[in-house]
């Protein structure tokens, strides 16, 4: 499973890069794949006008990574009442996702955004029995 580099790993990467170590030796020191190190350096490099090559500044790299993570978060696309209604139809009335996809726009005036084959992205979690 993929895990982003931590801030500490970014500082270590910067230090090892300034020492002139190769990508593979940096990867071995951080116990990461060389492609992960290469990607990190490529994505999070800081351009400085007076330098011929981009610099790797760990604090800026962390800011850029945090920004990408924040922007990538999925946002709910409907009002909370719509999700509650869908969960009710699934749990209590035993409707299928296809039935919900066909009836929801008519019942609640919700646009069918075509998010999946059924037209409705349903995330239903059954309550755990303690």
N, C-alpha and C positions, 0 to 999 in steps of 0.2 A: 504494500500500500504506500502511496506517495505521501510524504510529510514535508512541508516547507522547511527551509532552513530557519533555525532560530537566530535571534539577534547575536547570541554568543558565537554561533558558527559563522555568521557573517563577519564578525570582527576577526576571528581566527583565519578565515579565508583571506581577508584583506592583508593581514600580517604575513601569511605564507606567500601570497602573491607578490608583495613588496620585497620579500627575500629572494624572489626569482625562482621559486619552485614551480615545477610543471603541474599541469592540471591533474594528471594521474597521481602524483605524489600528494597534492592537496586533497584529492578525493580519498586517497587511502588514509590520510591523517584524520579526516572528518568521518570516515566510514560511510562514504557516499559514492554514488556512481560518478564517473568522470563526466558523463553527459549532464548530470545535475549541476555540477560545478560550472561547466561550460555555459549552460542555459542561464544560470544565476548571473554570471559575469556579463553575458550578452544582454539580458533583460534589464538589469539594474545598474548598468554603467552610467556614470555621470559625465556629460560632455563639458569640457573646459576649453575655452577658446585658445588659450596659450599652449595647450598640450596637443601633440599630434594624435594621441590615442585616448579613448575614453578612460577615465579613472574609475576605480571601484571604491566608493565611499560607503562603508557599512551603514552609517546612520541614514544616509539618503536611500540606500538600497532597502532598508527596513521600511522607510516611509513609502517608497514606491510599491513594495509588496503589500503593505497594509492597505494602500489605496486600491490596488487591484482586487484584493480580497473583499473590501467593503463594496466596491462597485459590482462585484459578481454575485452578491447575495440576491436570491430570488425574492421578489416582492409579491405579496398576495394581490391578485388581480380583481377581486370582488370584495364586497362588503362582508363583514363577519356573519351577518344574518344569512347570506347565501350559503356559506359553508355549513352553518348549523342546519339549514334546511336540507342540504344534500346528505349530511350525516343522518338526519332523521329519516329521510326517504330510504337510505340504505339499511339502517338498523331496524327501524320499526316497521316500515312498510315493505321491506325486502325488494326494493326496486333494483333493477340491474343498471349499470352505468349507461347502457344504451338508452334505457327508458328515461333516465334523468337527463341525458344529453338532448333528447327529443322534446321533453316537457319543460325543462327549466327555462328556456327563453320565453316561452308562452306564459308560464306562471309568474316569473319574477322580473321579466323584462331584461334578462341578462343576455348579452351577446354571446354567440357561440364562437369562441376564438380558435377553434380547431387545434387545441393543444395536444390532443392525442387522437387515436383512431375513433374513439367514441365522442370526442368533442368536449369532454369534461375530464379534468384532472381530479381524481378523487383520492384523497388521503384519509383513509378511515382507520382508526385504531380502536380495537375493542378494549374496553376497560379490563384491566387485569383483576383476576379474582384472588383476593388475599386469603 
